[in-house]
Amino acid sequence: MSDMRGERLQVMLSPEELTAIDDFRFKHRMPTRAAAVRELLRMGLTVVAADGGGMKSSNYGVFSRGPDGHTHASDQDPAE
């Protein structure tokens, strides 16, 4: 079987994002972080995304930064 993965993609992650990937990986018994990232990417690409409307790339992170610079889960109110 030939490996069709000819491109390397380097991504910088926050500690919280890395923890979220590792949690997903272990919950689904995936062999590597790369496998977990590929599966999450596949899952995300199957969802129809709305137009970004000129949003910054930082708006698309797993976690958002609050006004004090601390990270908060995207689905959490930063005031909590």
mmJSON file of the N, C-alpha and C atoms, coordinates in Angstrom:
{"data_MODEL":{"atom_site":{
"group_PDB":["ATOM","ATOM","ATOM","ATOM","ATOM","ATOM","ATOM","ATOM","ATOM","ATOM","ATOM","ATOM","ATOM","ATOM","ATOM","ATOM","ATOM","ATOM","ATOM","ATOM","ATOM","ATOM","ATOM","ATOM","ATOM","ATOM","ATOM","ATOM","ATOM","ATOM","ATOM","ATOM","ATOM","ATOM","ATOM","ATOM","ATOM","ATOM","ATOM","ATOM","ATOM","ATOM","ATOM","ATOM","ATOM","ATOM","ATOM","ATOM","ATOM","ATOM","ATOM","ATOM","ATOM","ATOM","ATOM","ATOM","ATOM","ATOM","ATOM","ATOM","ATOM","ATOM","ATOM","ATOM","ATOM","ATOM","ATOM","ATOM","ATOM","ATOM","ATOM","ATOM","ATOM","ATOM","ATOM","ATOM","ATOM","ATOM","ATOM","ATOM","ATOM","ATOM","ATOM","ATOM","ATOM","ATOM","ATOM","ATOM","ATOM","ATOM","ATOM","ATOM","ATOM","ATOM","ATOM","ATOM","ATOM","ATOM","ATOM","ATOM","ATOM","ATOM","ATOM","ATOM","ATOM","ATOM","ATOM","ATOM","ATOM","ATOM","ATOM","ATOM","ATOM","ATOM","ATOM","ATOM","ATOM","ATOM","ATOM","ATOM","ATOM","ATOM","ATOM","ATOM","ATOM","ATOM","ATOM","ATOM","ATOM","ATOM","ATOM","ATOM","ATOM","ATOM","ATOM","ATOM","ATOM","ATOM","ATOM","ATOM","ATOM","ATOM","ATOM","ATOM","ATOM","ATOM","ATOM","ATOM","ATOM","ATOM","ATOM","ATOM","ATOM","ATOM","ATOM","ATOM","ATOM","ATOM","ATOM","ATOM","ATOM","ATOM","ATOM","ATOM","ATOM","ATOM","ATOM","ATOM","ATOM","ATOM","ATOM","ATOM","ATOM","ATOM","ATOM","ATOM","ATOM","ATOM","ATOM","ATOM","ATOM","ATOM","ATOM","ATOM","ATOM","ATOM","ATOM","ATOM","ATOM","ATOM","ATOM","ATOM","ATOM","ATOM","ATOM","ATOM","ATOM","ATOM","ATOM","ATOM","ATOM","ATOM","ATOM","ATOM","ATOM","ATOM","ATOM","ATOM","ATOM","ATOM","ATOM","ATOM","ATOM","ATOM","ATOM","ATOM","ATOM","ATOM","ATOM","ATOM","ATOM","ATOM","ATOM","ATOM","ATOM","ATOM","ATOM","ATOM","ATOM","ATOM","ATOM","ATOM","ATOM","ATOM","ATOM","ATOM","ATOM","ATOM","ATOM","ATOM"],
"id":[1,2,3,4,5,6,7,8,9,10,11,12,13,14,15,16,17,18,19,20,21,22,23,24,25,26,27,28,29,30,31,32,33,34,35,36,37,38,39,40,41,42,43,44,45,46,47,48,49,50,51,52,53,54,55,56,57,58,59,60,61,62,63,64,65,66,67,68,69,70,71,72,73,74,75,76,77,78,79,80,81,82,83,84,85,86,87,88,89,90,91,92,93,94,95,96,97,98,99,100,101,102,103,104,105,106,107,108,109,110,111,112,113,114,115,116,117,118,119,120,121,122,123,124,125,126,127,128,129,130,131,132,133,134,135,136,137,138,139,140,141,142,143,144,145,146,147,148,149,150,151,152,153,154,155,156,157,158,159,160,161,162,163,164,165,166,167,168,169,170,171,172,173,174,175,176,177,178,179,180,181,182,183,184,185,186,187,188,189,190,191,192,193,194,195,196,197,198,199,200,201,202,203,204,205,206,207,208,209,210,211,212,213,214,215,216,217,218,219,220,221,222,223,224,225,226,227,228,229,230,231,232,233,234,235,236,237,238,239,240],
"type_symbol":["N","C","C","N","C","C","N","C","C","N","C","C","N","C","C","N","C","C","N","C","C","N","C","C","N","C","C","N","C","C","N","C","C","N","C","C","N","C","C","N","C","C","N","C","C","N","C","C","N","C","C","N","C","C","N","C","C","N","C","C","N","C","C","N","C","C","N","C","C","N","C","C","N","C","C","N","C","C","N","C","C","N","C","C","N","C","C","N","C","C","N","C","C","N","C","C","N","C","C","N","C","C","N","C","C","N","C","C","N","C","C","N","C","C","N","C","C","N","C","C","N","C","C","N","C","C","N","C","C","N","C","C","N","C","C","N","C","C","N","C","C","N","C","C","N","C","C","N","C","C","N","C","C","N","C","C","N","C","C","N","C","C","N","C","C","N","C","C","N","C","C","N","C","C","N","C","C","N","C","C","N","C","C","N","C","C","N","C","C","N","C","C","N","C","C","N","C","C","N","C","C","N","C","C","N","C","C","N","C","C","N","C","C","N","C","C","N","C","C","N","C","C","N","C","C","N","C","C","N","C","C","N","C","C","N","C","C","N","C","C"],
"label_atom_id":["N","CA","C","N","CA","C","N","CA","C","N","CA","C","N","CA","C","N","CA","C","N","CA","C","N","CA","C","N","CA","C","N","CA","C","N","CA","C","N","CA","C","N","CA","C","N","CA","C","N","CA","C","N","CA","C","N","CA","C","N","CA","C","N","CA","C","N","CA","C","N","CA","C","N","CA","C","N","CA","C","N","CA","C","N","CA","C","N","CA","C","N","CA","C","N","CA","C","N","CA","C","N","CA","C","N","CA","C","N","CA","C","N","CA","C","N","CA","C","N","CA","C","N","CA","C","N","CA","C","N","CA","C","N","CA","C","N","CA","C","N","CA","C","N","CA","C","N","CA","C","N","CA","C","N","CA","C","N","CA","C","N","CA","C","N","CA","C","N","CA","C","N","CA","C","N","CA","C","N","CA","C","N","CA","C","N","CA","C","N","CA","C","N","CA","C","N","CA","C","N","CA","C","N","CA","C","N","CA","C","N","CA","C","N","CA","C","N","CA","C","N","CA","C","N","CA","C","N","CA","C","N","CA","C","N","CA","C","N","CA","C","N","CA","C","N","CA","C","N","CA","C","N","CA","C","N","CA","C","N","CA","C","N","CA","C","N","CA","C","N","CA","C","N","CA","C","N","CA","C"],
"label_alt_id":[null,null,null,null,null,null,null,null,null,null,null,null,null,null,null,null,null,null,null,null,null,null,null,null,null,null,null,null,null,null,null,null,null,null,null,null,null,null,null,null,null,null,null,null,null,null,null,null,null,null,null,null,null,null,null,null,null,null,null,null,null,null,null,null,null,null,null,null,null,null,null,null,null,null,null,null,null,null,null,null,null,null,null,null,null,null,null,null,null,null,null,null,null,null,null,null,null,null,null,null,null,null,null,null,null,null,null,null,null,null,null,null,null,null,null,null,null,null,null,null,null,null,null,null,null,null,null,null,null,null,null,null,null,null,null,null,null,null,null,null,null,null,null,null,null,null,null,null,null,null,null,null,null,null,null,null,null,null,null,null,null,null,null,null,null,null,null,null,null,null,null,null,null,null,null,null,null,null,null,null,null,null,null,null,null,null,null,null,null,null,null,null,null,null,null,null,null,null,null,null,null,null,null,null,null,null,null,null,null,null,null,null,null,null,null,null,null,null,null,null,null,null,null,null,null,null,null,null,null,null,null,null,null,null,null,null,null,null,null,null],
"label_comp_id":["MET","MET","MET","SER","SER","SER","ASP","ASP","ASP","MET","MET","MET","ARG","ARG","ARG","GLY","GLY","GLY","GLU","GLU","GLU","ARG","ARG","ARG","LEU","LEU","LEU","GLN","GLN","GLN","VAL","VAL","VAL","MET","MET","MET","LEU","LEU","LEU","SER","SER","SER","PRO","PRO","PRO","GLU","GLU","GLU","GLU","GLU","GLU","LEU","LEU","LEU","THR","THR","THR","ALA","ALA","ALA","ILE","ILE","ILE","ASP","ASP","ASP","ASP","ASP","ASP","PHE","PHE","PHE","ARG","ARG","ARG","PHE","PHE","PHE","LYS","LYS","LYS","HIS","HIS","HIS","ARG","ARG","ARG","MET","MET","MET","PRO","PRO","PRO","THR","THR","THR","ARG","ARG","ARG","ALA","ALA","ALA","ALA","ALA","ALA","ALA","ALA","ALA","VAL","VAL","VAL","ARG","ARG","ARG","GLU","GLU","GLU","LEU","LEU","LEU","LEU","LEU","LEU","ARG","ARG","ARG","MET","MET","MET","GLY","GLY","GLY","LEU","LEU","LEU","THR","THR","THR","VAL","VAL","VAL","VAL","VAL","VAL","ALA","ALA","ALA","ALA","ALA","ALA","ASP","ASP","ASP","GLY","GLY","GLY","GLY","GLY","GLY","GLY","GLY","GLY","MET","MET","MET","LYS","LYS","LYS","SER","SER","SER","SER","SER","SER","ASN","ASN","ASN","TYR","TYR","TYR","GLY","GLY","GLY","VAL","VAL","VAL","PHE","PHE","PHE","SER","SER","SER","ARG","ARG","ARG","GLY","GLY","GLY","PRO","PRO","PRO","ASP","ASP","ASP","GLY","GLY","GLY","HIS","HIS","HIS","THR","THR","THR","HIS","HIS","HIS","ALA","ALA","ALA","SER","SER","SER","ASP","ASP","ASP","GLN","GLN","GLN","ASP","ASP","ASP","PRO","PRO","PRO","ALA","ALA","ALA","GLU","GLU","GLU"],
"label_asym_id":["A","A","A","A","A","A","A","A","A","A","A","A","A","A","A","A","A","A","A","A","A","A","A","A","A","A","A","A","A","A","A","A","A","A","A","A","A","A","A","A","A","A","A","A","A","A","A","A","A","A","A","A","A","A","A","A","A","A","A","A","A","A","A","A","A","A","A","A","A","A","A","A","A","A","A","A","A","A","A","A","A","A","A","A","A","A","A","A","A","A","A","A","A","A","A","A","A","A","A","A","A","A","A","A","A","A","A","A","A","A","A","A","A","A","A","A","A","A","A","A","A","A","A","A","A","A","A","A","A","A","A","A","A","A","A","A","A","A","A","A","A","A","A","A","A","A","A","A","A","A","A","A","A","A","A","A","A","A","A","A","A","A","A","A","A","A","A","A","A","A","A","A","A","A","A","A","A","A","A","A","A","A","A","A","A","A","A","A","A","A","A","A","A","A","A","A","A","A","A","A","A","A","A","A","A","A","A","A","A","A","A","A","A","A","A","A","A","A","A","A","A","A","A","A","A","A","A","A","A","A","A","A","A","A","A","A","A","A","A","A"],
"label_entity_id":["1","1","1","1","1","1","1","1","1","1","1","1","1","1","1","1","1","1","1","1","1","1","1","1","1","1","1","1","1","1","1","1","1","1","1","1","1","1","1","1","1","1","1","1","1","1","1","1","1","1","1","1","1","1","1","1","1","1","1","1","1","1","1","1","1","1","1","1","1","1","1","1","1","1","1","1","1","1","1","1","1","1","1","1","1","1","1","1","1","1","1","1","1","1","1","1","1","1","1","1","1","1","1","1","1","1","1","1","1","1","1","1","1","1","1","1","1","1","1","1","1","1","1","1","1","1","1","1","1","1","1","1","1","1","1","1","1","1","1","1","1","1","1","1","1","1","1","1","1","1","1","1","1","1","1","1","1","1","1","1","1","1","1","1","1","1","1","1","1","1","1","1","1","1","1","1","1","1","1","1","1","1","1","1","1","1","1","1","1","1","1","1","1","1","1","1","1","1","1","1","1","1","1","1","1","1","1","1","1","1","1","1","1","1","1","1","1","1","1","1","1","1","1","1","1","1","1","1","1","1","1","1","1","1","1","1","1","1","1","1"],
"label_seq_id":[1,1,1,2,2,2,3,3,3,4,4,4,5,5,5,6,6,6,7,7,7,8,8,8,9,9,9,10,10,10,11,11,11,12,12,12,13,13,13,14,14,14,15,15,15,16,16,16,17,17,17,18,18,18,19,19,19,20,20,20,21,21,21,22,22,22,23,23,23,24,24,24,25,25,25,26,26,26,27,27,27,28,28,28,29,29,29,30,30,30,31,31,31,32,32,32,33,33,33,34,34,34,35,35,35,36,36,36,37,37,37,38,38,38,39,39,39,40,40,40,41,41,41,42,42,42,43,43,43,44,44,44,45,45,45,46,46,46,47,47,47,48,48,48,49,49,49,50,50,50,51,51,51,52,52,52,53,53,53,54,54,54,55,55,55,56,56,56,57,57,57,58,58,58,59,59,59,60,60,60,61,61,61,62,62,62,63,63,63,64,64,64,65,65,65,66,66,66,67,67,67,68,68,68,69,69,69,70,70,70,71,71,71,72,72,72,73,73,73,74,74,74,75,75,75,76,76,76,77,77,77,78,78,78,79,79,79,80,80,80],
"pdbx_PDB_ins_code":[null,null,null,null,null,null,null,null,null,null,null,null,null,null,null,null,null,null,null,null,null,null,null,null,null,null,null,null,null,null,null,null,null,null,null,null,null,null,null,null,null,null,null,null,null,null,null,null,null,null,null,null,null,null,null,null,null,null,null,null,null,null,null,null,null,null,null,null,null,null,null,null,null,null,null,null,null,null,null,null,null,null,null,null,null,null,null,null,null,null,null,null,null,null,null,null,null,null,null,null,null,null,null,null,null,null,null,null,null,null,null,null,null,null,null,null,null,null,null,null,null,null,null,null,null,null,null,null,null,null,null,null,null,null,null,null,null,null,null,null,null,null,null,null,null,null,null,null,null,null,null,null,null,null,null,null,null,null,null,null,null,null,null,null,null,null,null,null,null,null,null,null,null,null,null,null,null,null,null,null,null,null,null,null,null,null,null,null,null,null,null,null,null,null,null,null,null,null,null,null,null,null,null,null,null,null,null,null,null,null,null,null,null,null,null,null,null,null,null,null,null,null,null,null,null,null,null,null,null,null,null,null,null,null,null,null,null,null,null,null],
"Cartn_x":[0.848,0.0,0.893,0.655,1.467,0.867,1.733,1.292,0.938,-0.321,-0.787,-0.594,0.039,0.237,1.563,1.575,2.798,3.058,2.106,2.275,2.305,3.159,3.249,2.637,1.825,1.19,1.562,2.21,2.611,1.598,1.101,0.093,0.544,0.463,0.782,-0.512,-0.471,-1.654,-1.384,-2.441,-2.334,-2.355,-1.936,-2.015,-3.446,-4.425,-5.828,-6.279,-5.857,-6.211,-5.567,-4.32,-3.624,-4.3,-4.728,-5.451,-6.753,-7.465,-8.731,-8.492,-7.411,-7.084,-6.709,-5.894,-5.501,-6.708,-7.62,-8.838,-9.655,-9.811,-10.53,-9.821,-8.506,-7.702,-7.89,-7.76,-7.846,-9.28,-10.253,-11.659,-12.01,-11.445,-11.757,-10.669,-9.745,-8.685,-7.92,-7.516,-6.78,-5.282,-4.522,-3.12,-2.183,-2.485,-1.577,-2.358,-1.655,-2.269,-2.602,-1.722,-1.955,-3.248,-3.497,-4.731,-5.941,-5.822,-6.924,-7.178,-6.116,-6.265,-6.896,-6.449,-7.047,-8.531,-8.914,-10.321,-11.136,-10.61,-11.31,-11.445,-10.415,-10.461,-11.511,-11.535,-12.542,-13.944,-14.14,-15.444,-15.837,-14.886,-15.159,-15.475,-14.815,-15.051,-16.403,-17.031,-18.347,-19.46,-19.12,-20.096,-20.073,-21.233,-21.311,-21.047,-19.993,-19.606,-20.174,-20.574,-21.061,-19.871,-20.141,-19.11,-18.488,-17.171,-16.472,-16.692,-17.128,-17.415,-16.228,-15.021,-13.842,-13.319,-13.689,-13.225,-11.737,-11.066,-9.652,-9.489,-8.344,-8.105,-8.148,-7.805,-7.847,-9.267,-10.269,-11.665,-12.06,-11.231,-11.563,-10.873,-10.319,-9.653,-10.655,-10.165,-10.995,-11.38,-10.46,-10.68,-10.521,-11.278,-11.18,-10.451,-9.894,-9.181,-10.138,-10.203,-11.034,-10.32,-10.987,-10.375,-9.145,-9.045,-7.895,-6.755,-6.929,-5.884,-5.933,-6.788,-6.909,-7.804,-7.608,-8.41,-9.672,-10.7,-11.988,-12.5,-13.194,-13.787,-14.724,-14.761,-15.57,-17.035,-17.528,-18.949,-19.227,-18.218,-18.364,-18.407,-19.187,-19.244,-17.965,-17.153,-15.885,-16.069,-17.279,-17.519,-17.61,-17.731,-17.849,-16.549],
"Cartn_y":[-1.171,0.0,1.234,2.183,3.396,4.467,5.265,6.338,7.553,7.971,9.103,10.432,10.42,11.643,12.288,12.991,13.593,14.99,15.62,16.984,17.011,17.857,18.04,19.4,19.438,20.672,20.899,22.009,22.327,23.293,23.007,23.832,24.117,25.366,25.749,25.708,25.052,24.904,25.437,25.947,26.35,25.08,25.155,23.976,23.445,24.339,23.916,23.166,23.637,22.96,21.58,21.488,20.205,19.226,19.711,18.869,18.377,19.243,18.846,17.75,17.877,16.847,15.543,15.627,14.413,13.738,14.521,13.953,13.21,13.83,13.192,11.909,11.999,10.835,9.654,9.886,8.79,8.267,9.171,8.752,7.814,8.092,7.296,6.269,6.067,5.06,5.165,6.374,6.596,6.428,5.903,5.57,6.766,7.891,9.037,10.344,11.411,12.745,13.077,12.698,12.986,12.327,11.096,10.409,11.147,11.622,12.36,13.665,14.375,15.634,15.375,14.328,14.011,13.704,12.949,12.617,13.864,14.725,15.961,16.86,16.901,17.676,17.107,15.785,15.144,15.468,15.376,15.666,17.129,18.027,19.441,19.794,19.124,19.411,18.912,18.025,17.541,18.5,19.466,20.449,21.649,22.113,23.291,24.514,25.25,26.418,27.685,28.607,29.904,30.74,31.715,32.633,33.343,33.425,34.061,35.549,36.203,37.63,38.483,38.105,38.907,38.748,37.683,37.469,37.129,37.442,37.114,35.609,35.082,33.648,33.249,34.158,33.843,33.581,34.021,33.778,32.323,31.552,30.176,29.156,29.562,28.64,27.815,26.765,25.923,26.696,27.518,28.321,29.783,30.648,32.074,32.77,33.914,34.691,35.742,35.828,36.825,38.163,39.205,40.533,40.587,39.662,39.629,38.784,38.229,37.436,35.963,35.551,34.142,33.433,32.144,31.373,30.858,30.737,30.227,29.276,28.229,27.331,28.133,27.821,28.579,28.614,27.546,27.479,28.029,28.616,29.122,30.635,31.228,32.67,33.123,34.018,34.447,35.097,35.567,36.207,35.206,33.908,32.887,32.667],
"Cartn_z":[0.0,0.0,0.0,-0.899,-0.942,-0.037,0.536,1.429,0.582,0.631,-0.172,0.56,1.707,2.485,2.1,0.98,0.482,0.991,1.656,2.145,3.664,4.193,5.644,5.967,7.009,7.448,8.904,9.17,10.537,11.116,12.324,12.975,14.4,14.799,16.17,16.975,18.137,18.981,20.378,20.996,22.398,23.248,24.492,25.366,25.486,25.515,25.615,24.362,23.186,21.943,21.877,22.296,22.3,23.261,24.419,25.375,24.775,24.052,23.426,22.387,21.612,20.614,21.299,22.34,23.063,23.716,24.282,24.875,23.819,22.639,21.532,21.121,20.995,20.577,21.526,22.819,23.781,23.906,23.839,23.917,22.761,21.583,20.392,20.067,21.011,20.889,19.564,19.241,18.002,18.286,17.329,17.578,17.726,17.061,17.083,17.1,17.468,17.377,15.929,15.024,13.604,13.125,13.544,13.159,13.719,14.958,15.577,14.832,14.479,13.746,12.375,11.68,10.367,10.505,11.552,11.754,12.087,12.942,13.27,12.04,11.222,9.981,9.04,8.905,8.049,8.545,9.866,10.443,10.21,10.39,10.202,8.764,7.823,6.408,5.928,6.691,6.294,6.727,7.559,8.039,7.1,6.731,5.874,6.742,6.407,7.195,6.566,7.409,6.937,6.472,5.627,5.146,6.336,6.368,7.466,7.56,6.498,6.541,6.946,6.526,6.826,8.233,8.907,10.275,10.274,11.387,11.539,11.73,11.359,11.53,12.998,13.894,15.325,15.819,15.065,15.441,15.21,14.553,14.211,15.106,16.223,17.133,17.921,18.533,19.388,20.644,21.132,22.329,21.953,22.601,22.32,23.463,23.178,24.195,24.741,26.041,26.691,26.718,27.19,27.231,28.126,29.093,29.986,29.422,28.215,27.572,27.899,28.841,29.186,28.185,28.061,27.123,27.793,26.98,27.428,26.348,26.738,25.758,24.872,23.577,22.609,22.993,23.584,23.92,25.312,25.94,27.29,27.261,28.14,28.27,28.959,28.319,28.918,30.291,30.61,31.894,33.028,32.714,33.749,34.476],
"occupancy":[1.0,1.0,1.0,1.0,1.0,1.0,1.0,1.0,1.0,1.0,1.0,1.0,1.0,1.0,1.0,1.0,1.0,1.0,1.0,1.0,1.0,1.0,1.0,1.0,1.0,1.0,1.0,1.0,1.0,1.0,1.0,1.0,1.0,1.0,1.0,1.0,1.0,1.0,1.0,1.0,1.0,1.0,1.0,1.0,1.0,1.0,1.0,1.0,1.0,1.0,1.0,1.0,1.0,1.0,1.0,1.0,1.0,1.0,1.0,1.0,1.0,1.0,1.0,1.0,1.0,1.0,1.0,1.0,1.0,1.0,1.0,1.0,1.0,1.0,1.0,1.0,1.0,1.0,1.0,1.0,1.0,1.0,1.0,1.0,1.0,1.0,1.0,1.0,1.0,1.0,1.0,1.0,1.0,1.0,1.0,1.0,1.0,1.0,1.0,1.0,1.0,1.0,1.0,1.0,1.0,1.0,1.0,1.0,1.0,1.0,1.0,1.0,1.0,1.0,1.0,1.0,1.0,1.0,1.0,1.0,1.0,1.0,1.0,1.0,1.0,1.0,1.0,1.0,1.0,1.0,1.0,1.0,1.0,1.0,1.0,1.0,1.0,1.0,1.0,1.0,1.0,1.0,1.0,1.0,1.0,1.0,1.0,1.0,1.0,1.0,1.0,1.0,1.0,1.0,1.0,1.0,1.0,1.0,1.0,1.0,1.0,1.0,1.0,1.0,1.0,1.0,1.0,1.0,1.0,1.0,1.0,1.0,1.0,1.0,1.0,1.0,1.0,1.0,1.0,1.0,1.0,1.0,1.0,1.0,1.0,1.0,1.0,1.0,1.0,1.0,1.0,1.0,1.0,1.0,1.0,1.0,1.0,1.0,1.0,1.0,1.0,1.0,1.0,1.0,1.0,1.0,1.0,1.0,1.0,1.0,1.0,1.0,1.0,1.0,1.0,1.0,1.0,1.0,1.0,1.0,1.0,1.0,1.0,1.0,1.0,1.0,1.0,1.0,1.0,1.0,1.0,1.0,1.0,1.0,1.0,1.0,1.0,1.0,1.0,1.0],
"B_iso_or_equiv":[0.0,0.0,0.0,0.0,0.0,0.0,0.0,0.0,0.0,0.0,0.0,0.0,0.0,0.0,0.0,0.0,0.0,0.0,0.0,0.0,0.0,0.0,0.0,0.0,0.0,0.0,0.0,0.0,0.0,0.0,0.0,0.0,0.0,0.0,0.0,0.0,0.0,0.0,0.0,0.0,0.0,0.0,0.0,0.0,0.0,0.0,0.0,0.0,0.0,0.0,0.0,0.0,0.0,0.0,0.0,0.0,0.0,0.0,0.0,0.0,0.0,0.0,0.0,0.0,0.0,0.0,0.0,0.0,0.0,0.0,0.0,0.0,0.0,0.0,0.0,0.0,0.0,0.0,0.0,0.0,0.0,0.0,0.0,0.0,0.0,0.0,0.0,0.0,0.0,0.0,0.0,0.0,0.0,0.0,0.0,0.0,0.0,0.0,0.0,0.0,0.0,0.0,0.0,0.0,0.0,0.0,0.0,0.0,0.0,0.0,0.0,0.0,0.0,0.0,0.0,0.0,0.0,0.0,0.0,0.0,0.0,0.0,0.0,0.0,0.0,0.0,0.0,0.0,0.0,0.0,0.0,0.0,0.0,0.0,0.0,0.0,0.0,0.0,0.0,0.0,0.0,0.0,0.0,0.0,0.0,0.0,0.0,0.0,0.0,0.0,0.0,0.0,0.0,0.0,0.0,0.0,0.0,0.0,0.0,0.0,0.0,0.0,0.0,0.0,0.0,0.0,0.0,0.0,0.0,0.0,0.0,0.0,0.0,0.0,0.0,0.0,0.0,0.0,0.0,0.0,0.0,0.0,0.0,0.0,0.0,0.0,0.0,0.0,0.0,0.0,0.0,0.0,0.0,0.0,0.0,0.0,0.0,0.0,0.0,0.0,0.0,0.0,0.0,0.0,0.0,0.0,0.0,0.0,0.0,0.0,0.0,0.0,0.0,0.0,0.0,0.0,0.0,0.0,0.0,0.0,0.0,0.0,0.0,0.0,0.0,0.0,0.0,0.0,0.0,0.0,0.0,0.0,0.0,0.0,0.0,0.0,0.0,0.0,0.0,0.0],
"pdbx_formal_charge":[null,null,null,null,null,null,null,null,null,null,null,null,null,null,null,null,null,null,null,null,null,null,null,null,null,null,null,null,null,null,null,null,null,null,null,null,null,null,null,null,null,null,null,null,null,null,null,null,null,null,null,null,null,null,null,null,null,null,null,null,null,null,null,null,null,null,null,null,null,null,null,null,null,null,null,null,null,null,null,null,null,null,null,null,null,null,null,null,null,null,null,null,null,null,null,null,null,null,null,null,null,null,null,null,null,null,null,null,null,null,null,null,null,null,null,null,null,null,null,null,null,null,null,null,null,null,null,null,null,null,null,null,null,null,null,null,null,null,null,null,null,null,null,null,null,null,null,null,null,null,null,null,null,null,null,null,null,null,null,null,null,null,null,null,null,null,null,null,null,null,null,null,null,null,null,null,null,null,null,null,null,null,null,null,null,null,null,null,null,null,null,null,null,null,null,null,null,null,null,null,null,null,null,null,null,null,null,null,null,null,null,null,null,null,null,null,null,null,null,null,null,null,null,null,null,null,null,null,null,null,null,null,null,null,null,null,null,null,null,null],
"auth_seq_id":[1,1,1,2,2,2,3,3,3,4,4,4,5,5,5,6,6,6,7,7,7,8,8,8,9,9,9,10,10,10,11,11,11,12,12,12,13,13,13,14,14,14,15,15,15,16,16,16,17,17,17,18,18,18,19,19,19,20,20,20,21,21,21,22,22,22,23,23,23,24,24,24,25,25,25,26,26,26,27,27,27,28,28,28,29,29,29,30,30,30,31,31,31,32,32,32,33,33,33,34,34,34,35,35,35,36,36,36,37,37,37,38,38,38,39,39,39,40,40,40,41,41,41,42,42,42,43,43,43,44,44,44,45,45,45,46,46,46,47,47,47,48,48,48,49,49,49,50,50,50,51,51,51,52,52,52,53,53,53,54,54,54,55,55,55,56,56,56,57,57,57,58,58,58,59,59,59,60,60,60,61,61,61,62,62,62,63,63,63,64,64,64,65,65,65,66,66,66,67,67,67,68,68,68,69,69,69,70,70,70,71,71,71,72,72,72,73,73,73,74,74,74,75,75,75,76,76,76,77,77,77,78,78,78,79,79,79,80,80,80],
"auth_comp_id":["MET","MET","MET","SER","SER","SER","ASP","ASP","ASP","MET","MET","MET","ARG","ARG","ARG","GLY","GLY","GLY","GLU","GLU","GLU","ARG","ARG","ARG","LEU","LEU","LEU","GLN","GLN","GLN","VAL","VAL","VAL","MET","MET","MET","LEU","LEU","LEU","SER","SER","SER","PRO","PRO","PRO","GLU","GLU","GLU","GLU","GLU","GLU","LEU","LEU","LEU","THR","THR","THR","ALA","ALA","ALA","ILE","ILE","ILE","ASP","ASP","ASP","ASP","ASP","ASP","PHE","PHE","PHE","ARG","ARG","ARG","PHE","PHE","PHE","LYS","LYS","LYS","HIS","HIS","HIS","ARG","ARG","ARG","MET","MET","MET","PRO","PRO","PRO","THR","THR","THR","ARG","ARG","ARG","ALA","ALA","ALA","ALA","ALA","ALA","ALA","ALA","ALA","VAL","VAL","VAL","ARG","ARG","ARG","GLU","GLU","GLU","LEU","LEU","LEU","LEU","LEU","LEU","ARG","ARG","ARG","MET","MET","MET","GLY","GLY","GLY","LEU","LEU","LEU","THR","THR","THR","VAL","VAL","VAL","VAL","VAL","VAL","ALA","ALA","ALA","ALA","ALA","ALA","ASP","ASP","ASP","GLY","GLY","GLY","GLY","GLY","GLY","GLY","GLY","GLY","MET","MET","MET","LYS","LYS","LYS","SER","SER","SER","SER","SER","SER","ASN","ASN","ASN","TYR","TYR","TYR","GLY","GLY","GLY","VAL","VAL","VAL","PHE","PHE","PHE","SER","SER","SER","ARG","ARG","ARG","GLY","GLY","GLY","PRO","PRO","PRO","ASP","ASP","ASP","GLY","GLY","GLY","HIS","HIS","HIS","THR","THR","THR","HIS","HIS","HIS","ALA","ALA","ALA","SER","SER","SER","ASP","ASP","ASP","GLN","GLN","GLN","ASP","ASP","ASP","PRO","PRO","PRO","ALA","ALA","ALA","GLU","GLU","GLU"],
"auth_asym_id":["A","A","A","A","A","A","A","A","A","A","A","A","A","A","A","A","A","A","A","A","A","A","A","A","A","A","A","A","A","A","A","A","A","A","A","A","A","A","A","A","A","A","A","A","A","A","A","A","A","A","A","A","A","A","A","A","A","A","A","A","A","A","A","A","A","A","A","A","A","A","A","A","A","A","A","A","A","A","A","A","A","A","A","A","A","A","A","A","A","A","A","A","A","A","A","A","A","A","A","A","A","A","A","A","A","A","A","A","A","A","A","A","A","A","A","A","A","A","A","A","A","A","A","A","A","A","A","A","A","A","A","A","A","A","A","A","A","A","A","A","A","A","A","A","A","A","A","A","A","A","A","A","A","A","A","A","A","A","A","A","A","A","A","A","A","A","A","A","A","A","A","A","A","A","A","A","A","A","A","A","A","A","A","A","A","A","A","A","A","A","A","A","A","A","A","A","A","A","A","A","A","A","A","A","A","A","A","A","A","A","A","A","A","A","A","A","A","A","A","A","A","A","A","A","A","A","A","A","A","A","A","A","A","A","A","A","A","A","A","A"],
"auth_atom_id":["N","CA","C","N","CA","C","N","CA","C","N","CA","C","N","CA","C","N","CA","C","N","CA","C","N","CA","C","N","CA","C","N","CA","C","N","CA","C","N","CA","C","N","CA","C","N","CA","C","N","CA","C","N","CA","C","N","CA","C","N","CA","C","N","CA","C","N","CA","C","N","CA","C","N","CA","C","N","CA","C","N","CA","C","N","CA","C","N","CA","C","N","CA","C","N","CA","C","N","CA","C","N","CA","C","N","CA","C","N","CA","C","N","CA","C","N","CA","C","N","CA","C","N","CA","C","N","CA","C","N","CA","C","N","CA","C","N","CA","C","N","CA","C","N","CA","C","N","CA","C","N","CA","C","N","CA","C","N","CA","C","N","CA","C","N","CA","C","N","CA","C","N","CA","C","N","CA","C","N","CA","C","N","CA","C","N","CA","C","N","CA","C","N","CA","C","N","CA","C","N","CA","C","N","CA","C","N","CA","C","N","CA","C","N","CA","C","N","CA","C","N","CA","C","N","CA","C","N","CA","C","N","CA","C","N","CA","C","N","CA","C","N","CA","C","N","CA","C","N","CA","C","N","CA","C","N","CA","C","N","CA","C","N","CA","C","N","CA","C","N","CA","C","N","CA","C","N","CA","C"],
"pdbx_PDB_model_num":[1,1,1,1,1,1,1,1,1,1,1,1,1,1,1,1,1,1,1,1,1,1,1,1,1,1,1,1,1,1,1,1,1,1,1,1,1,1,1,1,1,1,1,1,1,1,1,1,1,1,1,1,1,1,1,1,1,1,1,1,1,1,1,1,1,1,1,1,1,1,1,1,1,1,1,1,1,1,1,1,1,1,1,1,1,1,1,1,1,1,1,1,1,1,1,1,1,1,1,1,1,1,1,1,1,1,1,1,1,1,1,1,1,1,1,1,1,1,1,1,1,1,1,1,1,1,1,1,1,1,1,1,1,1,1,1,1,1,1,1,1,1,1,1,1,1,1,1,1,1,1,1,1,1,1,1,1,1,1,1,1,1,1,1,1,1,1,1,1,1,1,1,1,1,1,1,1,1,1,1,1,1,1,1,1,1,1,1,1,1,1,1,1,1,1,1,1,1,1,1,1,1,1,1,1,1,1,1,1,1,1,1,1,1,1,1,1,1,1,1,1,1,1,1,1,1,1,1,1,1,1,1,1,1,1,1,1,1,1,1]
}}}
